[in-house]
Amino acid sequence: RATPVCLPCRNLGRDDRLVADHGREGRHPFLDEALMAALLDMPLQLLADLSKPPGTGDKVILRQALASLGLPQAAAREKRAIQFGTRIGKLSNMREFGSNRKANMMSAGQVHINRLPKLACE
């Protein structure tokens, strides 16, 4: 359960800087607290069948919604984190800190969980 709770604190700051640098504002409808709380309360077997290959058994509800909207190719795509596939995180670290190593040494993007305020979905 720690990952969804930490996501806004750990990743969105960097993502927001990158998007804003291009004159845009990011929207994150799947991080809505009520939606996250509902999904976290659902049995895992309704959300994923990890015995199936990637692109099939993960993100079942999202894939079903995409298929019902007439987007079968999008529904079948394998999940890939944009910042890792494009290396944008590393480029951002180099721009902001001079090097990826220096950013990591300065604990860029790290948040101490015990110092965070509680979210409504906890």
C-alpha positions in Angstrom: 0.0 0.0 0.0 2.9 2.3 0.4 3.5 2.8 -3.3 0.2 4.6 -4.2 0.4 6.8 -1.1 4.0 7.8 -2.0 3.5 8.4 -5.7 2.3 12.0 -5.6 5.1 12.9 -3.3 8.0 11.1 -5.0 7.3 11.4 -8.7 4.9 14.3 -9.4 7.2 17.1 -8.4 9.7 16.1 -11.1 7.0 15.4 -13.6 5.4 18.8 -12.9 8.6 20.6 -13.5 9.2 18.8 -16.8 5.7 19.5 -18.1 5.6 23.1 -16.9 8.9 23.7 -18.7 7.0 23.1 -21.9 4.2 25.4 -20.9 1.7 22.7 -20.0 0.0 21.5 -16.9 -0.3 17.9 -16.1 -3.6 16.2 -15.1 -3.7 13.0 -13.0 -7.3 11.7 -12.9 -6.2 8.2 -11.8 -4.6 9.8 -8.6 -7.9 11.1 -7.4 -8.0 10.2 -3.7 -11.6 8.7 -3.8 -10.7 6.6 -6.8 -7.5 5.4 -5.2 -9.3 4.5 -2.0 -11.9 2.5 -3.9 -9.3 0.6 -5.9 -7.2 -0.1 -2.8 -10.3 -1.6 -1.2 -11.0 -4.0 -4.2 -9.8 -7.6 -4.2 -6.6 -7.9 -6.2 -8.0 -10.6 -8.5 -10.5 -7.9 -9.8 -7.6 -5.6 -10.7 -5.0 -8.0 -12.0 -4.3 -11.6 -13.1 -0.6 -11.8 -12.8 -0.5 -15.3 -14.2 -1.2 -13.7 -17.6 1.5 -11.9 -19.6 2.1 -8.1 -19.3 -0.3 -6.2 -21.4 -3.1 -8.7 -20.6 -3.3 -9.5 -16.9 -2.3 -6.2 -15.4 -4.6 -3.1 -15.1 -7.6 -5.2 -15.9 -10.3 -2.5 -15.2 -8.4 0.1 -17.3 -7.9 -2.3 -20.2 -11.6 -3.2 -20.1 -12.6 0.4 -20.2 -10.3 1.1 -23.1 -11.6 -1.8 -25.1 -15.2 -0.8 -24.5 -14.3 2.7 -25.8 -13.1 1.2 -29.0 -9.4 1.4 -28.3 -8.3 -2.3 -28.4 -4.7 -1.5 -29.4 -4.3 0.9 -26.4 -5.9 -1.7 -24.1 -3.4 -4.3 -25.2 -0.2 -2.2 -24.8 2.3 -3.3 -22.2 2.8 -0.8 -19.3 5.9 1.3 -19.6 6.8 4.1 -17.3 7.5 7.1 -19.5 10.3 8.6 -17.5 12.3 5.3 -17.7 11.5 4.4 -21.3 12.5 7.9 -22.6 15.3 8.5 -20.0 13.6 11.8 -19.1 14.3 11.4 -15.4 18.0 11.2 -16.0 17.9 14.2 -18.4 16.0 16.1 -15.8 18.5 15.3 -13.1 21.4 16.3 -15.3 19.7 19.6 -16.0 18.7 20.4 -12.4 21.8 19.0 -10.7 24.5 18.7 -13.3 24.6 15.0 -13.2 22.4 12.0 -12.4 24.8 10.9 -9.7 24.8 14.3 -8.0 21.0 14.3 -8.0 20.9 10.9 -6.4 23.5 11.9 -3.8 21.5 14.9 -2.8 18.4 12.7 -2.3 16.6 14.3 -5.1 13.0 13.2 -5.1 13.2 11.4 -1.8 10.6 11.9 0.8 10.7 10.6 4.4 7.4 8.9 4.7 7.1 9.4 8.5 7.3 13.2 7.9 4.4 13.3 5.4 0.9 14.4 6.4 -1.7 11.6 6.2 -3.7 11.5 3.0 -7.5 11.2 3.1 -7.3 7.7 1.5 -5.1 6.3 4.3 
